[in-house]
Amino acid sequence: MPSISQWLRHRLEQGDGLQDLAPGRSPAHYDQRQEALAVLDDLSADDLSGLCHGDASTGNLLLTANDRMLMIDPRGMRGEAAYDVAVIALMATWWLPAVDTVAILADTVGVGQERVQAWVTVADAARA
């Protein structure tokens, strides 16, 4: 399976050449991308890779009757669940501040908040 870390590294290094940005978004500033690359290096050093959804979005998230979250339509990447949680937390900032969202989602999924916050830094700069 492809690695989510390698995919994100490529996006961060490509920088201003990114073509697949969401409407209204522009590439992250060079300094933000460099900071994110350093965070990605730290995250990669611990290598907690497993199966990662890789395409987390509100359109791929279902809530069950008992408030469990289910993710559908995976891209199927080698990575960690904390990355998927970070992407959903970024998208949820339309409704809640990022700090609250990271804490709530990390606790719900059972992953570390610090690790999710680090992935937020990377995913935001990579415009993932």
Secondary structure by P-SEA (a helix, b strand, c coil): cccaaaaaaaaaaacccccccccccccccaaaaaaaaaaaaaaaaaccccccccccccccccccccbbbbbcccccccccaaaaaaaaaaaacccccaaaaaaaaaaaacccaaaaaaaaaaaaaacc
